[in-house]
Amino acid sequence: MSSSSLSTSSLDSSPVKSDSEGDLQGLDLRSQFSNLKVMDTNPNIKSLQTTIRDKTTSRGDFVFSTDRLIRLVMEEALNCLPYKEVTVTTPTGYTYQGYSFEHMNCGVSIIRSGEAMERELRKNCRSMRIGKILIRTDKTSKEPTVYYARFPPEIEKRNILLMYPILETGKTVTAAIQVLKDHGVSENKVFLINLFSTPQGIKSVLKNFPHVTLLTSEIHDFCPTHFGDWYFGSD
């Protein structure tokens, strides 16, 4: 299901690039990957992104702005899920033709920063089940290692909203998607829900898993890597 607020023409640029250069970079990525979806930039979204990136932002304002941005991204993410046409009867006896989401959807958060997105998912879908994946970087190999994975039953049949707000190198997300595939999940059933992505991270994920859908609010050369520490108060 598509949304009118998903665009192929609105991208913020890097501080060292002009707006036109940043737009060309984003357009180039979306010409390579048709399943890359970027939310339209508007003053509301841009102000939230700015607050999150600002080093002078208080933790309270950081969490508040992050939760608002997550909510907006999560609303768009729900448009990616399959739906069916239904006809219902109103309390006044009229019939109404509308839509209803298909069953067998779930969320999976990549611990720890992905857990920041769970609350807004539950606000939108109160009964949706949520699984978790814990991945840490091996000190010797510098590669991501999966330490824990727990999923709802019949995970291979579900459409999965994979939650991870910061996509920098793409290594952690790549490892998480591979775990899902190892459990029988098809790539086209995985929808990566993200706040900030780098071009490098996008290429890493979508070149390895070309049928995964990736939704983000911004593509930028630099991600706010302080996200987890500031959101959970561990800085």
N, C-alpha and C positions, 0 to 999 in steps of 0.2 A: 504494500500500500504506500503510495507516495504522498508527500506533503508539500504544500505550496511554499513552505518556508525553507525547504531544502533547495540550495542553489548551486549552480556550477560557475558562478561569476563573482562571488563576494568573498574576498580573503584579506586579512590584515597582512602587512608586510613586516619584514625584519627592520630593526632600527637602522641598519646600515644599508638598506635598499630603499629605492623610491617605491611609491605605491604601485606604479605600473610594473616594476620588476617583481614585486611580491605577487601581484595578480597573475603574471605570466607563469611564475613558478607553480602556483596553485592550479592554474588551468592545465599546465603540462602534466601534473600529477593526475588530475581527473580525466585527462585524455588517455592516460595509461591504464587507469583503474576505474572502470565504470561503476564499481560498487563502493567507491569512496564518496561519502556524503558529508558536506560541510554546511553548517547552519549559516543562514544569512547574517551578516554583521549589521547590527543596528545600535543606536546610542545606548540602549538598555544593556544589551549583551556586552558591548565594548566597555561600559563603565564597570561591570562586574569583573571582566578580565583584567582591567586596569587595577582595581582594588586588590585583587588576588596577587598580582605581580608586584605591587608597591611595597618596598621594604619598610615603609613607615606605618603600614596598616596594623592596627591592633589585632590581637588574636580573635577577639569577639567579632570585629567587622570582617575578618578573614573568613571565619566559619559561616557567618551570616551570608556573605556574598557567594561563597562556595556553594552553600545549600541552594541558593536561588538559581545559580547557574546549572547545578546538577538537575534541578527540577525542570528547567527549560529543555535541557538535553534529553532527559528521561521522557518527557512528553513527545519529543520527536522520535525517540527510539521506539515507542509503542506503535508508531505508524509503520515501522518496518515489519511488524509481526503479521502473520496471515489472519484474515478475517473472513466471515461468511455473511451473506445477505440473509436477513431475517424479517419477518412480519410480526408485529405485536399489536395488541389491542389496548387502547388507552382507557383510563377510568371512565371517560365519557362515551365509550363504545365505538370510537373511530379506529380504523386500522392505520398503522404507520409502518412504512418500509424503511429499514435501516440496516445497521451492521452490528455484528457481534464477533468478538475475537474467538478464534479457534482455541480449543483446549490444548494441553500439553506444552505450555510455555513455562520457562523458569529463568531465574537469575543465577549467575555464578560470579562471585567476587574474588579477585586476586588479592589476598591478604598482603599488606595491611591497608594500603590507600584505597583499594577497591571497596573496602567496607564502608567508606564514607558515602558511597552511593546507595547503600542498601535501604536507608530510611526513606529516601524519596521514591524508590521503587515500590516499597511497601505502601506508601501513601497513595500511589496510583493503582496498585494491584494488591489489595490486602491479602488475598489468598495465595499469591504466587510463592512457590517454594524457592529457596535460595541455597545453592551449594557454595563451597569454598575451596580455593587452591592456595597453598602456601609454597612460595618459591623464593629461594635465597641464592645469592651468588657465591659459588665455591671460591674460597680464599686462594686456592692453588691454581685452579684452571681459569678462574675469572668467568666461568660460564654458569648460567642459571641451573639450579638443581631443585627438583620438586621434592618437598619434604612431606607434603600432606595433600590429599585430595578427597573430598567427600561430596557426593552428588545426590540429588533426589532420585527415587526409583525410576527405572526406564529412561535414563538420561539420553540414550541413543535415539529415542523417539521424540524428544522435546526440541522446541525452538529455544535457543539460549541467548539471553542478554548477558554478555561477558563484560563485567564492570572493572575498568582500570582507568583512572583519570589522567595519568601522565604517561604519554607514549614518547619516550626519548630515543633509545637505541632499538627498541622492539624485541630485545632478547627475552624479556620476561613474558611478554604476551605470546611470543612464538612458542615458548615452552608450555604455556598454559593451553594454547590451542592444540598442541600436539597431545597433551594429556587427554583432552576431550576426544580427539580422534582415536586415541588408543582405547577409549571406552565406547567406541562405535558411533560417535557423532559425526555426521556429514558436515563438511565445511559450509555448505549453503544454509545450514541451520544455526550458524554462529553469527551473532551480531555484536561486534565490539563497540561498547559505549564509552566514549572518551571525552575529556574536556580540552586537553592541549596535546597537540601532536607535532613532531618534527618531520620534515620530509624524509629524513633517514629512517625514522621509526615506521612511517607509513610504507616505504618501499620494502623494508625488512619483513613486515608482516604480510603484505599483499603479494609479494613475489613468492613467498613460501606457501601462502594459502590464498590463491587467487579468487576463490569462491566465497570467502568470508566478507561480510558487509562491515564497513568501518564508518562510524558516525562520530564526528568531532565538532567542537565549537570553534576551533582555531588551528590553523597550520602556521607554525612559526619556527625559525631556526633555533630558538631557545625556549625551553620549557621551565615553568616554575618548580624546580626540583626540590624546593623547600616544602612542598605541599603536605606530605605526610606528617612531618614534624610540627608544622604550624597548625594543621587541622586537629591533630590528636594531642597537641600541647606537650610534645616531647623534645622541643628544641632546646 
